[in-house]
């Protein structure tokens, strides 16, 4: 594990992260901003993905989202400041609208941007509601101005550091992810041709789900490729060719099971599986020619996948370069939207009621802000409950370290920025080293959020241990309520969710027949719907029937 963490790549990443944090904190404190910690948190979230293109894209989205959240917060406070209940109700409406779009998204940058708009609006509204008698237009403007300035400073510092110092190209990440998808696909096809595993629906469906997940992740990453002028169409062709191969392989497996083919036929499939890596080589072409249409179709589509993968490595334009490139379209399933939005609104209302019982103390707003942000960041994660638990663990660990180590040392070096940063670097070094590792990222994120929220570096730091402990415990309380909400809230009904998805696919097919959609547009809308069916499957006949229908629907565009 130590070798996995302390690598040259992670050391460079950590150096860049601390450099961006140092510049952001120095500039924020030099400008006398109220909460420089938001500039640090901005850098923290931007550095979760080290590729320069992602950081630039997320930074621009973060600034725009913060501006939107501030404007909406201004409007709510201007209209309903004397009525806290109406202010919170209006905030819930805004959150519901933004989450309607984010629930159907899979792109982490856009999910994060919408979550940030909600968080910024929440900060403006609750800080104003906390002291309504002292709230004026000027004070609300100052909250919004400080927040936007801090976010902008954090974003610009990340841009500067990651663009000029050891930049990581998105091109390398795209090639790495393409290779991963190809490896998953080859393993899947090998298992499809394996005569001992034809009837193992659970195994094959899990493999297809993993492939589709990685294809959509690859498609998401293409949004940042414009910063390097890459040819997106070769990646799109590669993805579509894999989808077509999955469809052909699925039908071959189902057809073979239903027709109980003879031993000679199955032995031929087994021989193909053993020599699968040679399918793209002209030397072995004759070995894999088959009069059986289903086998020859799988072989043909596999060769197309290899050909498109070679185009990616050569960085050459695809053969259909003249055609329009379309990203995979988001799918908003009404069942998933209702459950996800209602879960977040329920969490916000419960925490708001608890917060009001503390006499609306503005120092305890971490009870609201951090849980609501995390609940929206983990929208696309099937393991959201587990990840939230890991983030809470990281925050719990951060409390004693922040109080007895970090704040204790900072109290002795007050007024010395260099020593302030040295103490923060020592505290955050290990979590930052593990930030890009999926196994530890949630722990690291929770720990870093905890330390920054408790210490709150600024020109006017508070070294009151009891006050810091109160803030930390309130944040832990809010996150535990968040975890319980995710754990106990009703789970999605798998069968109904699939039926809504099937209905949407049928409507898309009708549009295709009426020529309201092109074949490329139809394919782009279908991919995430097919994945939705796979994710909501169970090991039963109904799920297999729905999967088969979805793959047959794809055939209508081929």
N, C-alpha and C positions, 0 to 999 in steps of 0.2 A: 504493500500500500504506500509506503514511503517513496518508493521509486516512481509510483504513479503520480504522486503529488509534486515532489520536488524535481521537476523537469526544467530544462532551459526555456521551453515554451511558456510554462507557468510563471517562471521568474521574470521573463520579459513582460508578460501580461500584468503581473503584480507591480512591477516598476512603473509601467505606463499608468496604471490605475492610481497609484499613490502620487505620481507627478500631476495628473489631472486633478486629484483631490486637493493637493497642496495649492495649486494655482487658483482653483475655484474658491477655496476658503480664504486665501489671501486677498483676492480681489473683492469678495463679498464683505470681509471685515474692513478693508480699506474704504469701501463705499459707505460703511456704517449701516448696512442692512440689518433688519430686525432679526431674521432667522437664517443665518448662513448655512444651517444644517440642510436646508432644502436644496442648496447648490450641491452639497456633498451627496445627498440622496439621489439627485439627478445624475451625477457622475456614476454613482453605484449602480443604478439601473441600466445606464447606457453601457457600462463595461461588462454586463452579463454576457453579451455576445461580442467577441473581440474583433470581428471583421469590420474594417473601416466603413464599407458601404452600409452595413446595418446601423452603425453608430450614427452616421450622418442622417440616414432616413429616420431613425427613431428620434434623434434630436430635433429635427424639423417638426415632426409630428408632435413631440412633447411641447414645444413652444406654442404651436397652433392650438393644441388641446387646452393648454393652460389659459390661453387668451379667451377661448370659448367658455371655459368654466368660470372665469372671472366675470365676463360679460353677463352670463346667465345669473351668477350670484348677485351681481349689482342689481339686476332687474328684480329678482325675488326680494331682496332686502328693501329696495325702494318701494315696492308695492305692499309688502307684508311685515315690515319690521315690528310694528306694535302687536302682531298676532303670530307668536312662535309656532303654533300648531299649523297655521296656513303656510308659513315659511317652510316648515319641514315637509308638509304635504306637497308643495310645489317642487321642492328638491327631489322628492320621491318620483314625481312625474318625469322630471328631467332625466333621472337615473334610469327609469323604465324605458324611455325613448332611446337613449344611447345604448342600453344593453340589448334592445331589440336587434340592433345591428351587430353588436359584438358577439352575441351568442352563436350566430351562424358563421362567424369568422374563424379561421384557423391560423391567420398570420399574427404572430405574437406582437409585432410592432404596432399594428392597428388596434389590437385588443388593449394593449398597454396605453395607447393614446386616448381611447375612449374611457378607460378606467381612470386615467389621470384627469380628464375633463370633469368626471364625477367627483373625484377626490378634491380637486381645486374648488369646485362649487361648494362642496361640503365644508371645506375650511372657511370660505368666505361667509357662508350662511351661519354656521355654528359659532364662529368667533364673534359675529355681530349679535346673534341671539343671546350669547352668554352675558353681554353687558348692554342691553337695549337702551338704557338711560344715558350711557356714555357714547353710544354709536352715532356718528354723524357721517355725512357724505364724504368729508375729508378722511375720516378714520377708515371707512370702507375702501376708499380709493387707495389709501396707503397700504392696506392689507393686500389688495390686488396688485398694486405696483411692485411691492416688495417680492411677492410670490413670483410674478412674471420675470422680474429682474434676476432673481436667484436662479430660476429655471434656465433662463437664457445664458447666464454666466456659466452654469454647470455644463450646459450643452456645448457652448463655444469652446470651453476648455477641453472637453472630450474630443471635439472636432480637431482642434489644433494638435493635441498630443498624438492621436491615432492616425492623423493624416501625414505627419512629418516624422514620427519616431517609430521605426520598425512597423510600418503599415502591413496589415494582413489582408491580402487580396481575396475578394469574394470568389474570384475565378477558381482558386485552389479549393475553397470550401465546396463549390458546386461540383467540381470533379470528384472530390472525395465522397460526396453524397451520392453522386451518380454511380460510382463504383460499388457503394454499399447496396444500392437498389438492385444493381445487376447481380451481385452475389446472392441476395435474397431471392431474386427471380430464378437464377440457375438452380438453387437448392429446391425451390418449389417445384420446378419442372422435373427435376430428378425424382422427387417424391411422387409426382403424378405418374411417372413412368414405372415406378416401383410396384411390382405385381403383388407385393404383400400388404400394400397400404391403400388400395383403391377405395375401400369403404370407410376410411377414417375421416369423416366429414369435419370433426372438431379440429383435427390437426391441420388439414388443408385450409379451412376457413381462417384459422389463426395466422397462417402464413400469408394468405391473401390480404388480410387486414394489415399486417405489418408492412407489406409491400405498398399498399395504398397510402398508409400513413406516411411512409417515407417519400412517396411520389408527391403528395400534397406539401410536405415539408420542402421538397426540392422546388416546387412551384412557388411557394411563399418566398423562398430565397431569391428568386429571379427578380423580385421587385427592386432589390438593391443593386442588381447588375447594371442598371443604367449609368451608375457612377463610374463604371469601367468600360462602357460601350461594348458589352458582350452580345453575342448573337443568341438571343433567347429562343429562337425557333428550333435550333437543334435540340435543345433540352425538351421543348414541347413535343417534338417528333419522337424523341426517346421515350417520354412518358406515355404518349398515346400508343406507341408500338408495344409497350409492356402491358397496357390495359387490354389490347387486342389479343396478346399472347395468353394472358390469364383467362380470357373468355374462351379461347379455343381449347386450352388445356382443361378447363373445367368441364366443357361439353364432352371432350374425349373421355375423361374419367367417368362421368355419369353414363355415357353411352356404353362404355365397356362393362360397367357394373350391371346395367339393365339387361344387356344382351349376353352376359356370361360367356365372353369369347373363349376360344379353345386355347390349349396350352401353347401351341406354336405362336399364336398371336401375342400372348403374354410374354413369352420368351423374347420375342422381337422387341417389345417395349423395354424389357429389362436390359437388353443389349444396347439400346439407344441411351438409356439412363447412364450406363457405365461409360459411354463414350461421348457424353453430352458436350463436353468442352470442345470437341472437334466439329461440332455442327456448322460452324462458320468457316471451316476450311475446305477449299476445293478438293483437297486430296481425299477427303472422306465423303464427298457428296454422294457417290454411288452406293455407299453402305447404308445410306438412310433414305434412299428413294423408296417410296411405298405406294402401292396401288390403292391403299386405304386412304380415303379422302381426309378423315379426321386426323390421322397421323401426319400426313403430308402438310396439312394446314398448320399444325403446331410447329413442325420443322421450318416451314416457310416463314412463319411469324417470328420464330426465334432468330433466324438469320437476319431478319429486318431489325430486331432489337440490337444485335451485335453490330450491324452496319451503322445504325444511328449512334451507338456508343463510340464507335471509331471516329465518327464525325465530331463528337464532343472533344475527344482527345486531340484531334487534328485542328480543332477550332475552325472548321470549314463551314460554309453555309450549307443548309440542307437542300435537298432536291426540290422541295416545295417552298422555297424561300419567297416566292412571289405571293404566297397566300398569307392571309391575316393571322397573326399570332394571338391566341386567346388564352388568358389565364383561367384556371378552374374557378367556376363561379361559386359564390357562397350559397349555402342552403339554410334557410330559416325554417326549421321544423316547429310548428306552433306548440306542440307538447313540450319540447325542450325549452323553448322561449319562456313559456308560462312558468315552468318549474324553476328555471334559473333566475328569472327576474323576481319572482315572488320570494325566493330564498334570500336574495340580497336585500330586498325591501323589508322583509320580516326581520332580518338581522339588524338593519339600520334602525328600525322602529324600537326593537327591544333595547338596543344599546342607548338610543336617545332617551328612552324612559329612565333607564338606570342613571344616565348622565344628569338628567333633570333632577333626580333625587339627591344629587351631590351639590345642590344649589347652583347648577350650571357653571361649575368651575372650569374656566378656560384652560387651566393647566392639565386637566384630565381628558382633554379632547383626543389624546392618543388612544383612549378607549374606543373611540369611534373611527378615527381616520385610518389607522393601520389595518384593523380587521376588514373594513369595507374595501380598502385597496387590494388586500390579499384575496378576498373573495372573488374579485373580478379578474385578477391576474391569472387565477387558476381555473378559469372557465373551460378552456379546451382540454383540461387534464382529467382523464378517467380516474387517476389516483389522487384527486384533489384532497380528499380527507387525509390521506397519508402524508402528502406534502405539507399540508397545513400543520399537522402534528409535528413534523420535522422543523418547520419554521418556528413554532412555539418553543420547542426544545432549545433551539438556538437563542431565542430571546430570553428564556429562563436562565441559561448559562451566562448571558451577557450582563445580567443585573449585578451579581456579586463582583464580577470582574470590573464593571464600570464604576461601582461605588468604592470598593476597597483598594483597587489598583489605579485605574485611570484617573478618577476625580481626586484621589489622594495625592497623586503625583502632580496633577495639573494645578492644584491649589498651591503647591510649592514653587511653581515656575510661572505664575501669573505675570503676564506682560511680556513674555518671551515667545514670539510666534514660532521660532525654530524649535524650541523645546516642546511646545504644544504639539507640533506636527510629529516630532520624534516619539512622544508618548502615544499618539494616535496610531502611528505606523506600527509600533511594537504590539499594540492591542489588536489591530486589525490584520496583521501580516498573515497569519495562518488561514483565517476565513477568506481573505482575498486570493490566496494561493489555490484554494479549492473551489472558487466561485464558478469556474467553467466546467467543473466535473459534475455530471448529472447526479451522481450518487450523493454528493455533499452540498449541492447548490442551495437547496432549501434550508439546510442548517446554517450555511454561511450567510444567506440572505437575512434570515431571522436574527442572527448574531449581530451583523453589521447594522441592521435597522435598529436593534435594541441599543447598541453602544452610541450611535449617532443621536438617537432620540433622547437618551438619558443624559449624555454629556452636553449636547447642544452647544458646540463651540461657537463663541461670539466674543464681541468686545465687552460684554457685560455678563459673564458667566456666573451661574449660581452654584456654589459648592455646598449647599445645604443637603446633607445626606437624607434626611427625612423626606424632604420634598422630592428628591430624585427617586427615592424608593417608592413613594406614592405614585409618581408617573409610571414607573416600571411595572408596578403591580396592577395599575389600571389598564395598561397595554396588555399584560398577560391575561387579565380578566376578559377583556374584549376578545382576544384571540381564542380563549377557551370557549367562549360563547359561539364564536365563529366555527370552531371545530365541532361542537355539539350540534350546531345547526346543520352542517354538512353531513354529520353522522346520522342524525335522527330524522332529517327532512325526508319526505316521501321520495323514493327513487322513481325514475322514469318507467312507465309501463312499456315494456319492450315491444309487445305485439302491436299496440295502438300506434306507437312511434313508427314502426315499420309500415303499417297500413297507410299512415299519412304520407310517408315517403313514396310508397308505391303509387298512391293517387297523384302525387306531384309529377312522378315520372310519366304516368299516362297522359297528363295534361301537356307535358313537354312533347311527347310523341305526336299528339294531335296538332300542336303548333308546327312540328316538323313536316307533317303531311300537308298542312295548309301553307307551307313555305313561309311561315312567320319566323322560323329559325333556320339558319343554315346548318349543314351537317357539323361544321366546326363548332358553332354555337351550342348545338345540341350535345355534343361530346363534352364541352366545357361545363355545361350545367349538370351533367349526369354523374361525373366522377365523385363528387362529395356526397351525392345521394346514395350511390352504391356503397360508399364507405359507411354512411349512416346505417344502412341496412346490416352491414357486417358487424358494426359495433353494437347493434341492438338485437343480435341473433341469440337464440338459445339452441341447445342440442335437440331439436325436434323437427318434424316433417314440415311444419309451417314455415320455419326459418329457411330451410333448404329450398322450399318452393319460392319464397320471396327473393332469395339470392339468385335463383335460376331465372326468375322473371327479370330482375335488374340486369343481368348479363345478357339476356336475350334482347332487352331494350337497346343495349349498346350496339348489338349486331345490326340494328336498323339504320345506323349511321355509317356503317362500314361498306 
